[in-house]
Amino acid sequence: MSTPKSRKNQPWIECVSCGCTFLSKDTEKHTSDCPPSADNVTHFYINNGALVGDLDIKKNDEIKGLSLNEIENLVFISQNAIQLCDLSIGEFVMIKAKDFPPIVKKVWPTVERSLTSVLLSKNVLDLNFGDVKTYPNVVVTKIINPTKEAKKISLILLGGSKLGNLNQVLISRLNFAYRESYCVKEIN
């Protein structure tokens, strides 16, 4: 059984039993599920710098001063969650969802949806999760050991695609990101 500690009118409560921080509206759920499990989520929370939250579409895609390409490289979470997870704006984080490969994005604050929402652009959601009716719960964590930048990437076109069919936007992105240090192979 957890014993929450909080100040009045605070949105977050820290459980003295398990160390999780959760929304005050979820006190009853947390009391019956302490410590919570990331595999069977009954409520969203932060534990050891990891946000267990609900994934959804970033509705307001227009963010002043950011291009669409920059927006697609971001994950949006609340400023409160960023601070509680000890993250910095623009820091790389890993987003993990059960049965899906992890995604790496830069964290950016938002006021959309709830304090535990994890928002991605529709393009990013479609690319990584396909056309699903409901998105999975996710765990957002700081990347402790930074990965090395790719020196070279290779694209392998399957199914008889022709090089001329390679989308010009993709080629522009590759040129920008990898300064032409990529190759494309065609397999028929």
Secondary structure, 3 states (H helix, E strand, C coil): CCCEECCCCCCEEEECCCCCEEEHHHHHHHHHCCCCCCCCCCCCEEECCEEEEEEEECCCCCCCCCCHHHHCCEEEEEHHHHHHCCCCCCCEEEEEECCEEEEEEEEEEECCCCCCEEEECHHHHHHHHCCCCCCCEEEEEECCCCCCCCCCEEEEECCCCCHHHCCHHHHHHHHHHHCCCEEEEECC
